[in-house]
């Protein structure tokens, strides 16, 4: 009653305001009262939408007020020890209620709106009930009956919805005791060295509390480990870390984990899959030094610290031979150019030191690909390979100017004392200098300033090029360590702030795609790619033409192992590989517990709440407001009002 009186009071105030505007404030025109009436109707309609009353049900007590929500998640297909599945019992019960006038709907997955029940099998990937309850309440339901195995993934949200929504909720449980053990998570971490030890993170659930769950781990198709994990309590997970044997080969290796023992009631969570980069880490910071120098020794740990990324450094020791940089624990057997190229291709930031005219062709090709690059060239030819034509190399002692110009890294250098630092040497002077150089150098501390860095930003990434060498001398001085750190921190921050970097090679964004998720691709920013083919065994499941774009989705695929092939306009293969669509779901993880039911009756809801459909869910108020506002505007303009 109070709510109704408040609505009447506010409606009267809005109508009085509309008449006051047209009769006292606006110019006196013919039809002002009619315009005031139109304005009043619009304001009152908007007020009604804010109060959101419920419209009377078209058929009280009929199908419009009584709803059945049938759980269509995959866990409903499990067969209990009694021999019957929860789905068969729930479907039969739903058919009985439908004959009695109930409106039967299906729920599950991420759908916010239930789907009308039809013959079929449960195919949703999770039991999300709260969105379905909200949709039913907004659709005019007064009484809702839930038919489920009670393995809800949003139990807290369900309790909140039951307590807040003006509907009576009743739960009916189906199914019985189910014997199931599953894998909730399986991840093998990248290994920086080919002879390193892969570490797997394994998470299991289910089983009988107090028993053990046996899991076998496979590298490709070869079993490499067996793990015994104590079964956790119902609704909980148990996580273990497993050291695996050294991988038999470097590159992208596929690992699988499978529950051992007799088949249980639910097969979708019996195996997990993961890919690991052996010999390098994807998404790391990689420093490639093409000639011996002191700079990488100081630069690599500083960049790793300021970015928080895993860092790996490689020093070219001869044709097709690289050795790892860093401490003794990071060093391993020499790597070939193929392994180093793979690490550099998957790097978030690639640092190339000592780039000159004698660089390997694959290094020059990598610098032309999209990505974030930090280049320290050794000569003018190296600067040209990085995308900066240089005029000459000027020798001498170049001191940093104490005046910090406006630039993208000026904030990182603010407050840094650059005076008194050791000089830099061998400054490259480009054909076109930066308008706002990040750091200026002067020959012998006098003369015209020259830029110490060139920052290049393009549609395919950012490149920072050092035009002077010898900054390691700063790191050797106590008063130069902070300027050294701040300088490279600012440059790394500028590189990482670019969100538009395209992929250097066409590939799936993830090697393992979750079940029911679309397969998304990362593509280079150029237009050389024309076709992507995805095969399931020998069958082509996706064959699409690629338009010039940096991302692409090829839809949802069934769980399996897939191979892909990316070709160019002339039919040549640009990239190839494989990926998995994981079969794992966590449907069986929640324990079957009834969240609780509402005890409110229709009379307890109060006459103000109503029993029908909420006003905001009907299209007519919005259509009325639009028509009246348009009509009012036309009449105002024709009457001379603005």
FIDOLUM-865444 format. One line per 5 residues: number of its first residue (from 0); their letters; for each residue x, y, z of C-alpha. Coordinates in steps of 0.001 Angstrom, whole numbers, plus 500000, padded with zeros to 6 digits. Layout:
N
NUM = A = X,Y,Z  ...
END
This chain:
642
0 = XXXXX = 500000,500000,500000  502828,502414,500852  504486,501643,497529  501232,502409,495677  500703,505701,497539
5 = XXXXX = 504299,506730,496828  503752,506046,493126  500582,508165,493092  502354,511051,494843  505298,511059,492463
10 = XXXXX = 503004,510707,489443  500972,513737,490551  504173,515744,491029  505424,514832,487552  502107,515774,485951
15 = XXXXX = 502089,519106,487771  505644,519722,486594  504699,519007,482958  501728,521436,483071  503827,524096,484830
20 = XXXXX = 506457,523895,482083  503973,524322,479245  501642,526843,480889  504135,529005,482810  507609,528596,481341
25 = XXXXX = 507178,527930,477619  505750,530409,475144  501978,530390,474939  501000,528351,471873  497876,526630,470679
30 = XXXXX = 497609,523075,471992  499869,523657,475022  497548,521666,477273  497549,518713,474916  501352,518793,474829
35 = XXXXX = 501385,518888,478639  499151,515810,478705  501523,513953,476353  504526,514935,478463  502702,513777,481606
40 = XXXXX = 501938,510378,480093  505592,509921,479130  506849,510818,482612  504301,508621,484382  505127,505692,482086
45 = XXXXX = 508837,506024,482853  507991,506202,486571  505958,503014,486239  508923,501278,484627  511065,502299,487587
50 = XXXXX = 508519,500905,490070  508159,497797,487862  504743,496457,488955  503607,492993,487941  500824,492723,485406
55 = XXXXX = 497916,490382,486170  498434,486907,484790  496383,486075,481721  495439,482714,483175  495777,482624,486975
60 = XXXXX = 496790,479177,488142  497487,478072,484593  500656,477324,482651  501724,480966,482656  502147,480911,486445
65 = XXXXX = 503511,477407,487040  506894,476583,485582  509059,473463,485567  512818,473978,485157  514400,470783,483883
70 = XXXXX = 518151,470415,484391  519690,469645,480977  523334,469474,482071  525475,466501,481119  525657,465211,484691
75 = XXXXX = 521989,464251,484369  523010,461453,481983  524973,459549,484626  523599,456159,485567  523323,455489,489308
80 = XXXXX = 523932,452179,491017  520226,451463,490704  520618,451325,486904  518527,454423,486075  519780,457828,485007
85 = XXXXX = 518681,461098,486576  517631,462348,483137  515152,459564,482460  513397,460097,485786  513360,463894,485491
90 = XXXXX = 512145,463814,481902  509282,461488,482825  508326,463721,485750  508419,466804,483501  506075,465125,481032
95 = XXXXX = 503604,464393,483836  503669,468007,485021  503232,469259,481459  500003,467274,481153  498877,468942,484374
100 = XXXXX = 499293,472421,482859  502844,473275,483902  505149,475087,481499  508332,473004,481080  511642,474746,480377
105 = XXXXX = 515257,473557,480202  518172,475272,481890  521922,474857,482234  525152,476177,480779  525565,479919,480554
110 = XXXXX = 522133,480587,479046  520245,483311,480872  516942,482342,479290  515576,478796,479615  514821,476885,476433
115 = XXXXX = 511481,475242,475779  511741,471548,476520  511971,469197,473558  512902,465571,473196  516645,465051,473368
120 = XXXXX = 519557,464383,475671  521193,466604,478296  523979,468545,476607  524678,471617,478779  528133,471908,480303
125 = XXXXX = 527184,473199,483764  524150,473476,486031  523558,477219,486382  520118,477651,487938  520113,481259,489204
130 = XXXXX = 519800,482880,485726  516941,480527,484902  515114,481458,488129  515435,485161,487319  514159,484566,483787
135 = XXXXX = 511209,482549,485082  510281,485256,487609  510444,487931,484915  508329,485731,482664  505490,485754,485196
140 = XXXXX = 506100,482503,487056  504501,482269,490506  505514,478711,491290  508685,477025,490049  509590,473371,490379
145 = XXXXX = 513224,472336,489832  513938,468846,488473  517652,468143,488842  520364,465924,490267  521197,468883,492583
150 = XXXXX = 524789,469319,491358  524481,473090,491013  527496,475210,490159  525988,478410,491598  524534,477323,494933
155 = XXXXX = 525180,480691,496614  523488,482623,493798  520558,480186,493950  519990,480808,497656  520058,484562,497050
160 = XXXXX = 517627,484310,494128  515218,482092,496077  515232,484561,498961  514704,487661,496798  512431,486591,493938
165 = XXXXX = 508629,486647,494439  508146,482998,493463  507682,479741,495337  510495,477290,494541  510367,473536,495084
170 = XXXXX = 513190,471095,494390  512781,467493,493240  515947,465406,493268  516683,462624,490772  519483,460130,490469
175 = XXXXX = 521272,458259,493210  524741,457356,494393  527215,457721,491517  530751,456321,491455  532909,458898,489679
180 = XXXXX = 536455,460270,489825  537565,463049,487546  540383,465396,486556  539594,469033,487209  542873,470556,486009
185 = XXXXX = 546018,469335,484296  548839,471713,483387  552435,471014,482405  554650,474076,482694  557055,475166,479972
190 = XXXXX = 560664,474059,480383  563434,476522,479574  566059,473858,478829  565641,470748,476668  567199,468633,479435
195 = XXXXX = 565069,470206,482180  562430,468448,484271  558803,469155,483289  556521,469821,486248  552813,468965,486013
200 = XXXXX = 550024,470355,488172  547292,467758,488607  543912,468365,490248  541419,465538,490881  538012,465263,492525
205 = XXXXX = 535420,462611,493260  536037,459039,494300  535224,457603,497722  536733,459597,500571  539654,457689,502081
210 = XXXXX = 540387,455770,498874  543013,456647,496265  542739,457849,492681  545360,456545,490251  546316,458803,487340
215 = XXXXX = 548639,457914,484453  550561,460705,482672  551542,460318,479017  554065,462213,476918  552570,462031,473455
220 = XXXXX = 551501,458334,473432  554139,457044,475860  553294,456634,479561  555922,458442,481640  554472,458543,485181
225 = XXXXX = 551808,457159,487483  550451,459255,490356  548359,458129,493331  546262,460898,494888  544098,460520,498023
230 = XXXXX = 540452,461076,497142  539161,464374,498577  535843,464914,500301  532728,465380,498185  532730,468785,496485
235 = XXXXX = 536462,469376,497086  539590,469046,494963  543013,467526,495645  546053,469055,493919  549525,467536,493535
240 = XXXXX = 552689,468597,491707  554355,465866,489656  557951,465856,488372  558010,464193,484961  560979,462663,483147
245 = XXXXX = 562998,464768,480735  561152,465117,477439  562374,462975,474575  562438,465949,472198  562275,469733,472247
250 = XXXXX = 559428,471835,470922  555709,471773,471634  554990,468476,473411  551527,467105,474167  550888,465594,477603
255 = XXXXX = 547758,463779,478758  546573,462560,482153  544005,459778,482463  542204,458171,485417  543222,454537,485769
260 = XXXXX = 540806,451803,486772  537374,450596,485693  535175,453012,483776  532869,455031,486014  529486,456649,485479
265 = XXXXX = 530720,459866,483835  533349,459693,481095  533747,463396,480280  536192,464101,483129  538416,461050,482822
270 = XXXXX = 541283,462673,480875  543017,466042,480724  545426,467422,478140  548166,470047,478205  550897,471314,475888
275 = XXXXX = 554340,472369,477109  557106,474175,475275  560267,472164,475889  563438,474185,475436  561815,477593,475925
280 = XXXXX = 558865,479265,477586  556067,480855,475580  555283,484431,476532  558731,485088,478017  561330,487798,477474
285 = XXXXX = 564099,486543,475202  567469,488242,474721  569467,487215,471662  573106,488368,471706  574888,488003,468370
290 = XXXXX = 578333,489031,469612  580140,488977,472979  579684,492113,475057  579087,493236,478647  575621,494648,477936
295 = XXXXX = 573557,491404,478118  575029,490565,481539  573423,493661,483070  570458,494139,480729  568845,490676,481011
300 = XXXXX = 568321,490641,484825  567133,494252,484807  564486,493596,482138  563363,490425,483920  562958,492354,487166
305 = XXXXX = 561089,495369,485819  558715,493358,483571  558093,490405,485883  558432,488061,482898  560443,484888,482728
310 = XXXXX = 563663,485759,480900  566030,483698,478799  569211,484804,477051  571146,483190,474215  574663,484066,473017
315 = XXXXX = 575723,483142,469502  578861,481035,469855  579221,479953,466240  577272,478862,463183  574052,477220,464388
320 = XXXXX = 575318,477176,467985  574002,479216,470933  574731,479023,474647  572455,480137,477470  573174,483360,479326
325 = XXXXX = 572682,483799,483045  573743,482028,486207  575059,478484,486403  571558,477132,487178  570219,478590,483935
330 = XXXXX = 572910,477229,481691  572554,473976,479872  573633,472210,476730  574201,474404,473653  571095,475052,471569
335 = XXXXX = 570730,475105,467816  569231,477952,465809  565900,476141,465403  565343,476005,469174  566435,479612,469617
340 = XXXXX = 564218,480757,466768  561234,478992,468337  561882,480725,471662  562283,484111,469964  559081,483658,467961
345 = XXXXX = 557003,482953,471086  558563,485782,473114  556501,488697,474433  559533,490976,474092  562484,490072,471872
350 = XXXXX = 565777,491823,472624  568395,491571,469851  571879,492716,470843  574837,493165,468475  572755,493150,465301
355 = XXXXX = 574936,493728,462262  575189,492997,458584  576409,489449,459324  573169,488478,461118  571572,485164,460202
360 = XXXXX = 568701,485442,457696  566167,484076,460197  567029,486889,462625  566379,489526,459964  563098,487815,459016
365 = XXXXX = 562023,487716,462662  562628,491448,463037  560281,492094,460102  557478,490102,461738  554940,491654,464151
370 = XXXXX = 555825,491940,467816  557610,493968,470463  561302,494418,469733  564217,496034,471561  567224,496232,469236
375 = XXXXX = 570792,497195,470108  572499,497334,466681  576253,497070,466254  576466,499149,463085  574434,501093,460552
380 = XXXXX = 573524,497908,458665  572048,496450,461840  569931,499559,462372  568681,499191,458813  567651,495579,459476
385 = XXXXX = 565673,496838,462489  563793,499291,460265  565854,502472,460776  568089,503670,457928  571133,505348,459502
390 = XXXXX = 573397,507897,457874  576636,507372,459760  578278,506024,462867  579912,508777,464937  582585,507727,467350
395 = XXXXX = 583667,509587,470454  582549,510100,474016  578869,510994,474226  577509,512227,477555  573842,512124,478527
400 = XXXXX = 572167,515525,478615  570756,516331,482078  567649,517830,480445  565000,515126,480050  562761,515929,477056
405 = XXXXX = 559109,515074,476770  558772,511485,475576  556865,508260,476334  559499,507344,478956  559920,510779,480534
410 = XXXXX = 557994,509629,483617  560451,506788,484235  563412,509187,484026  561870,511937,486169  564143,512852,489045
415 = XXXXX = 567104,510824,487749  570500,512552,487924  572151,511975,484544  575125,514228,485183  578400,512551,486039
420 = XXXXX = 577579,509267,484310  580198,507543,482121  579993,508446,478434  578440,506287,475753  580097,505544,472439
425 = XXXXX = 579436,504935,468760  576243,506931,468192  574195,506132,465104  572671,509202,463459  569474,508314,461553
430 = XXXXX = 568263,510047,458400  565188,511336,460232  565543,511863,463965  562793,511730,466569  560872,514915,467196
435 = XXXXX = 560753,514079,470914  563786,511861,471700  563582,509968,475021  567218,510753,475885  569702,513176,474325
440 = XXXXX = 573477,512779,474035  576148,515392,473386  579622,514791,472018  582119,515510,474825  579235,517166,476728
445 = XXXXX = 578810,519982,474203  577589,520512,470674  574294,519625,469044  572349,516895,470876  571627,513545,469278
450 = XXXXX = 568966,511029,470257  570092,507947,472181  567046,505901,471139  564575,505729,468305  561020,504629,469139
455 = XXXXX = 559040,503274,466203  555338,502497,466489  553456,500756,463711  550256,498742,463208  552116,495472,463880
460 = XXXXX = 553961,496421,467054  556565,498668,468620  560337,498741,468175  562851,500545,470388  566312,500953,468807
465 = XXXXX = 569356,501949,470851  571475,504398,468842  574420,504368,471276  576365,501563,472908  578003,501235,476275
470 = XXXXX = 575134,501809,478708  576523,498865,480706  579122,501307,482014  576311,502999,483952  575372,499717,485639
475 = XXXXX = 578966,499238,486819  578893,502546,488725  577031,502899,491992  575546,506242,490944  574557,504819,487552
480 = XXXXX = 572624,501716,488576  569366,503558,489235  569502,505578,485964  570325,502343,484114  567362,500544,485645
485 = XXXXX = 564960,503451,485124  565988,503882,481489  565386,500273,480466  562293,500056,482677  560734,502963,480785
490 = XXXXX = 561533,501413,477404  560136,498006,478454  556994,499674,479789  556497,501498,476507  556824,498241,474582
495 = XXXXX = 554387,496346,476816  551767,499110,476814  550946,498366,473177  547761,496278,473041  547608,496100,469234
500 = XXXXX = 550516,493764,468610  549616,491144,466037  550806,487560,466137  554046,486691,464386  552609,483385,463138
505 = XXXXX = 549074,482221,462453  548060,479807,465217  545251,479113,467696  545292,481509,470638  545410,478490,472972
510 = XXXXX = 546710,475015,472343  543970,473561,474560  540485,475018,474091  537841,474484,476721  534826,472397,475878
515 = XXXXX = 532041,474464,474346  534330,477461,473698  534973,478820,470180  538373,478272,468583  539980,481703,468242
520 = XXXXX = 543040,482416,466125  545868,484928,466329  546915,486113,462906  549725,488352,461650  548814,491884,460705
525 = XXXXX = 549702,491432,457030  547422,490097,454318  549512,487124,453172  547236,484546,454797  544299,483463,452708
530 = XXXXX = 543051,480137,454087  542845,478069,457278  541958,474378,457203  541247,472368,460360  541189,468585,460143
535 = XXXXX = 539850,465943,462509  541840,462920,461420  541431,462873,457643  538170,464843,457651  538127,468598,457042
540 = XXXXX = 535922,470252,459665  536835,473912,458991  537874,475458,455682  537704,479226,455808  539082,482159,453847
545 = XXXXX = 540836,484756,455974  540183,488450,455543  542757,491000,456692  542251,490919,460449  544263,490098,463549
550 = XXXXX = 541757,487710,465175  539402,485067,463845  536981,482571,465354  536139,479295,463660  533321,478319,466010
555 = XXXXX = 532849,475536,468540  534339,472119,467817  533698,468752,469434  536308,467469,471929  539169,465827,470017
560 = XXXXX = 542692,466355,468655  542807,468582,465566  545480,469520,463066  545543,472782,461155  547184,474199,458063
565 = XXXXX = 547522,477862,457102  548225,478603,453428  549043,481740,451482  547512,483114,448291  549798,480957,446153
570 = XXXXX = 548952,477798,448079  552224,477568,450000  552011,476439,453632  552694,479278,456077  552018,477431,459341
575 = XXXXX = 550862,474031,460529  550350,472322,463845  547790,470775,466136  545575,471690,469063  543062,470019,471375
580 = XXXXX = 539501,470729,472353  539401,469435,475905  536636,466998,476891  536905,467906,480586  533951,469413,482438
585 = XXXXX = 533501,469978,486167  529867,468910,486122  530408,466166,488672  532472,468264,491082  529636,469862,493152
590 = XXXXX = 528145,467572,495741  524402,466879,495238  522934,469251,497842  519542,470982,497740  520197,474750,498091
595 = XXXXX = 516958,475376,499981  513424,476388,498971  511228,479419,499423  508438,479116,502004  506566,482194,500863
600 = XXXXX = 503077,481777,499514  501166,483901,497044  499351,485759,499832  502625,486484,501578  503942,488281,498539
605 = XXXXX = 501629,491207,499066  499216,492782,496634  501800,495380,495615  504104,492752,494118  501427,491131,491981
610 = XXXXX = 501571,487662,490528  502057,488254,486831  504725,489397,484449  506894,492405,485448  506087,495562,483509
615 = XXXXX = 509694,496099,482376  509681,492788,480475  506879,493905,478124  507643,495985,475004  504558,498245,475093
620 = XXXXX = 505730,500859,477633  508944,501474,475713  507090,501692,472396  504566,504116,473917  507312,506390,475271
625 = XXXXX = 509094,506501,471892  505899,507287,469947  504773,510012,472353  508186,511678,472501  508459,511724,468706
630 = XXXXX = 504939,513098,468373  505585,515780,471007  508761,516878,469249  506963,517217,465880  504092,519240,467366
635 = XXXXX = 506503,521492,469300  508492,522310,466167  505355,523084,464169  504066,525284,467000  507256,527338,467027
640 = XX = 508748,525839,470181  512324,524646,470222
END
